[in-house]
Amino acid sequence: MPFGKEPYLVSSFWIEVQGVIIAAFTDCAGLSITTEVLEYAEGGRNDLVYKLPVRTKFSNITLKRGWTTSHDLWGWYQEVVNGRITPRDCSIVMCAAHGENPATETGRINVFQAYPISWQGSGLTADSSSMAVESVELAHMGFQPG
């Protein structure tokens, strides 16, 4: 590709919390940033409206994974339920494509001061063969590529 590196694949990633890998997730959503804009029409200028940046908002991040015997996500959320909010820096680490060495890091998004605000378990159905999934939603103070 003459214009730079090939784009990252979205199928392989894991999560680090304060430098420790805690889980491989199957889905990560909510990596978005929006800047509010205040429109200001100056008196006597009918040919334009100024657009002034006001504040930037980061959406919550939702992570999903197959339900496991590990209770680390539940424990972290239970601390919030009990009033002990412990924000933690996290990284969403993208790794090599399938067939290559999956432990090879190819990209990273650093998330600052994250803490869980929602935990959801999977619906259970006796006649289904689908995987049970747990999800956690994280509020945070922003992110940036690392």
Secondary structure as UniProt FT lines:
FT   TURN            2..3
FT   STRAND          13..17
FT   TURN            18..19
FT   STRAND          20..24
FT   STRAND          27..29
FT   STRAND          33..40
FT   TURN            43..44
FT   STRAND          50..58
FT   STRAND          61..66
FT   HELIX           72..81
FT   TURN            82..83
FT   STRAND          88..95
FT   TURN            98..99
FT   TURN            102..103
FT   STRAND          105..120
FT   TURN            126..127
FT   STRAND          133..139
FT   STRAND          143..145
//
